[in-house]
């Protein structure tokens, strides 16, 4: 198995693939890390995908890992949604790079996945791009506007004065609204979707994901096998091994299908 550190345009990433399949047009998964994490922290997902014949691209999110700047946790958190929106935009750069590097063509199946902030990014990409064929989301939320509203309210209740002008706040919420999949569930187009979430999660609200699953079930009435919901009543904000394996196997099953 090959693990390469690469840079596609301005984006640092890890490229993981079985050596024998390096130059083939095999299915590809873009997998996104969480907040304050880094690309290499998801190598266990990449390994388990690559050994099932899938090329895995692990991008570095803005202000993280190799792209980190001298920001404390509070000021990094202030830029959380800027980071998410940047990752959603950069997904199109990665997709075009994939094709320019002759690692994919019109018939190559593309998957996406991520944990926490990476799961949120994945939901935003599903709302933005129709070239994604299947997705696995762990501890993510599709309800961008509701989550952002809750984050701001929580900070202000704690006595924090947020250095954000009202015009900037309005601009942010307008941008989030455009990629809020909970407000645009029809954009899923019945694509295979796996969701794992711990019921004891105190970081990303479990109930928003559960509500979303309930809301989209009618969409999948004709293809219920394309939707898998895996709540974990004991878990908090950490993916269990069954959740990780379930997410990986879901992507492999749907991307390797003829």
PyMOL commands that set and color helices and strands:
alter all, ss='L'
color gray80, all
select helices_A, chain A and resi 19-21+39-50+65-67+73-78+80-100+117-126+144-157+166-178+185-188+206-220+224-226+241-255
alter helices_A, ss='H'
color red, helices_A
select strands_A, chain A and resi 2-8+11-17+28-32+55-59+110-115+134-138+192-198+227-232
alter strands_A, ss='S'
color yellow, strands_A
deselect
rebuild
show_as cartoon
